Amino acid sequence: MVDGGIPMVTIEQAPPQNQWPTLNARTALRRYHRHMPIVEARGDLAAVSLFHSLADPTRLRILRRLRHGEARVSDLVAELGLAQSTLSEHVACLRDCALVEGRAQGRQVFYSLARPELMDLLESAETLLQATGYQVDLCGTYGSDARAGE
């Protein structure tokens, strides 16, 4: 139960439509205009996690570099000019999110993109940013000014 006793359910747990509780002021806020229950599907939460994993400039730089082929952390250090510990931490994050995979060769690990679709997603994001004139960067919550105040 969440928010004053209003049940949150997954699609598998959802009762038939005629068994949903009657609307009151609180439940009305948690439903779509078509009187469909708002259900946080696993895909929604996974999408939030995906975009959160991409929400770091260093990780984006790593992914853009790996678009051109595999690289070791030492290669990334030399090319991106960042500390080895910083790059290792970000590569580990990308690996844990299954966006990057490692291939061991002796004592070295060569990292590459796990899914080429990731670059399609980033290219689509760039197209969207250009189409909107980068307005999201002016957003009071997520824009550059908001991040500078962190």
C-alpha positions as CSV (number, residue, x, y, z in Angstrom):
1,M,0.0,0.0,0.0
2,V,1.3,3.4,-0.9
3,D,-0.1,7.0,-0.4
4,G,-2.8,6.7,2.2
5,G,-3.8,3.1,1.5
6,I,-4.0,3.3,-2.3
7,P,-2.7,-0.1,-3.6
8,M,0.1,-0.1,-6.1
9,V,-0.1,-3.2,-8.2
10,T,1.8,-4.7,-11.2
11,I,0.0,-5.8,-14.3
12,E,0.1,-9.4,-13.2
13,Q,-1.7,-8.4,-9.9
14,A,-4.3,-6.0,-11.4
15,P,-7.9,-7.0,-10.7
16,P,-10.5,-7.0,-13.4
17,Q,-11.6,-3.5,-14.3
18,N,-15.0,-3.7,-12.5
19,Q,-13.2,-4.5,-9.2
20,W,-11.2,-1.2,-8.9
21,P,-12.2,1.0,-6.0
22,T,-14.4,3.9,-6.6
23,L,-12.8,7.2,-7.4
24,N,-12.2,9.8,-4.8
25,A,-9.9,12.8,-4.8
26,R,-6.9,10.7,-3.9
27,T,-7.4,7.8,-6.3
28,A,-8.3,10.2,-9.1
29,L,-4.8,11.6,-9.0
30,R,-3.4,8.2,-9.4
31,R,-5.4,7.2,-12.5
32,Y,-5.3,8.2,-16.2
33,H,-8.1,10.3,-17.7
34,R,-9.6,7.0,-19.1
35,H,-10.0,5.6,-15.6
36,M,-7.2,3.2,-16.2
37,P,-5.1,2.4,-13.2
38,I,-1.6,3.9,-13.2
39,V,0.7,0.9,-13.0
40,E,4.5,1.3,-12.9
41,A,5.4,-1.5,-15.2
42,R,8.9,-3.0,-15.0
43,G,9.7,-1.5,-18.4
44,D,9.1,2.0,-17.1
45,L,11.4,1.5,-14.2
46,A,14.0,-0.1,-16.4
47,A,13.8,2.9,-18.8
48,V,14.4,5.2,-15.9
49,S,17.4,3.2,-14.9
50,L,18.8,3.2,-18.4
51,F,18.5,6.9,-18.8
52,H,20.0,7.4,-15.3
53,S,23.0,5.3,-16.3
54,L,23.5,7.6,-19.4
55,A,23.1,10.8,-17.3
56,D,26.7,11.4,-16.8
57,P,29.0,13.2,-19.2
58,T,31.9,10.9,-18.6
59,R,29.9,7.8,-19.3
60,L,28.6,9.4,-22.5
61,R,32.2,10.1,-23.6
62,I,33.2,6.5,-22.9
63,L,30.3,5.2,-25.0
64,R,31.1,7.6,-27.8
65,R,34.7,6.4,-27.8
66,L,33.6,2.7,-27.7
67,R,31.4,3.3,-30.8
68,H,34.7,3.3,-32.8
69,G,35.9,0.0,-31.4
70,E,37.0,-1.7,-28.2
71,A,39.5,-0.2,-25.8
72,R,41.2,-0.9,-22.5
73,V,40.8,1.4,-19.5
74,S,44.4,2.5,-20.1
75,D,43.5,3.5,-23.7
76,L,40.5,5.4,-22.4
77,V,42.7,7.2,-19.8
78,A,45.0,8.4,-22.5
79,E,42.3,9.4,-25.0
80,L,39.8,11.0,-22.6
81,G,42.4,12.5,-20.2
82,L,40.7,11.3,-17.0
83,A,42.0,9.5,-14.0
84,Q,42.2,5.7,-14.2
85,S,40.1,5.3,-11.0
86,T,37.4,7.6,-12.5
87,L,37.3,5.7,-15.8
88,S,37.3,2.3,-14.0
89,E,34.3,3.4,-11.9
90,H,32.3,4.6,-14.9
91,V,33.2,1.5,-17.0
92,A,32.1,-0.7,-14.1
93,C,28.8,1.1,-14.0
94,L,28.3,0.7,-17.7
95,R,29.2,-3.0,-17.4
96,D,26.8,-3.5,-14.5
97,C,24.1,-2.0,-16.6
98,A,24.9,-4.4,-19.5
99,L,25.7,-1.5,-21.8
100,V,29.4,-2.4,-22.1
101,E,31.0,-5.8,-22.1
102,G,34.6,-6.8,-21.4
103,R,36.7,-9.3,-23.3
104,A,39.7,-10.7,-21.4
105,Q,42.9,-11.2,-23.3
106,G,45.7,-12.3,-20.9
107,R,45.8,-9.8,-18.1
108,Q,44.0,-7.1,-20.2
109,V,40.3,-6.4,-20.6
110,F,39.1,-4.9,-23.8
111,Y,35.7,-3.1,-23.5
112,S,33.2,-2.7,-26.2
113,L,29.5,-1.7,-26.6
114,A,27.3,-4.6,-25.6
115,R,24.5,-3.5,-27.9
116,P,24.9,-1.4,-31.1
117,E,21.3,-0.2,-30.5
118,L,22.7,2.0,-27.8
119,M,24.3,4.3,-30.4
120,D,21.0,4.5,-32.2
121,L,19.4,5.7,-29.0
122,L,22.1,8.3,-28.5
123,E,21.8,9.5,-32.1
124,S,18.0,9.8,-31.7
125,A,18.6,11.8,-28.5
126,E,20.9,14.2,-30.4
127,T,18.3,14.6,-33.2
128,L,15.7,15.4,-30.6
129,L,18.0,17.9,-28.9
130,Q,18.6,19.6,-32.2
131,A,14.9,19.7,-33.0
132,T,14.0,21.3,-29.7
133,G,16.9,23.8,-29.9
134,Y,18.5,22.2,-26.8
135,Q,15.6,23.6,-24.6
136,V,16.0,20.9,-22.1
137,D,19.3,22.5,-21.1
138,L,17.3,25.5,-19.9
139,C,15.1,23.4,-17.7
140,G,15.1,24.6,-14.0
141,T,15.2,21.0,-12.7
142,Y,17.6,19.3,-15.1
143,G,19.3,22.0,-17.1
144,S,22.9,23.3,-16.8
145,D,22.0,25.9,-14.2
146,A,20.4,23.3,-12.0
147,R,23.4,21.0,-12.2
148,A,25.8,23.9,-11.5
149,G,24.1,24.4,-8.2
150,E,24.6,20.8,-7.0
